């Protein structure tokens, strides 16, 4: 059971945390943006872990663990967690497929630079 859980946790979500940022950010900003997205992922995991701990407390104040306020219960917390995971999957599917091209090629960023350079060279006069 542990092996299957570990495999599927790393097969999908973990791979997306380092494959998608490497594909979608432009080369000149890739390392900075990849670091920011990794930090945001770690912060989201921390908020999710502690948030689930607080939310999963019983609605009855007498049945909560010491030091915790009443929450929405384990069942409702798991439903909320499932909904958040579903929306995360949808947003992941909205990321464009790069098909081996760089983001500069996909956005046409390099074409604008090269076309403006060609126009400038075509307008120059060559002294004779």
PEMOTA-V560029 format. One record per backbone hydrogen bond with DSSP energy under -1.0 kcal/mol. NH is the residue of the N-H (numbers start at 1). CO is the residue of the C=O. E is the energy in kcal/mol with one decimal. If there is no record, write none. Layout:
NH,CO,E
NH,CO,E
//
This chain:
5,1,-2.3
6,2,-2.8
7,3,-2.6
8,4,-2.5
9,5,-2.0
10,6,-1.7
11,7,-2.3
12,8,-1.2
14,9,-1.4
16,12,-1.9
17,13,-1.0
19,15,-2.3
23,19,-1.2
24,20,-2.3
25,21,-1.4
29,26,-1.3
33,29,-2.7
34,30,-2.6
35,31,-1.9
36,32,-2.1
37,33,-2.6
38,34,-2.2
39,35,-2.4
40,36,-2.3
41,37,-2.0
42,38,-2.2
43,39,-2.5
44,40,-2.4
45,41,-2.0
46,42,-2.0
47,43,-2.5
48,44,-2.4
49,45,-2.4
50,46,-2.4
51,47,-2.6
52,48,-2.3
53,49,-1.6
54,50,-2.0
55,51,-2.9
56,52,-2.5
57,54,-1.1
63,60,-1.6
68,65,-1.9
71,58,-1.4
72,55,-2.3
73,55,-1.1
73,57,-1.8
77,73,-1.8
78,74,-2.5
79,75,-1.8
80,76,-2.3
81,77,-2.5
82,78,-2.4
83,79,-2.1
84,80,-2.3
85,81,-2.3
86,82,-2.2
87,83,-2.3
88,84,-2.1
89,85,-2.1
90,86,-2.2
91,87,-2.6
92,88,-1.9
93,89,-2.1
95,92,-1.2
101,98,-2.0
106,102,-2.1
107,103,-2.3
108,104,-1.0
109,104,-1.5
112,108,-1.5
113,109,-1.2
114,110,-2.4
115,111,-2.6
116,112,-2.0
117,113,-1.6
118,114,-2.0
119,115,-2.0
120,116,-1.8
121,117,-2.1
122,118,-2.1
123,119,-1.6
//
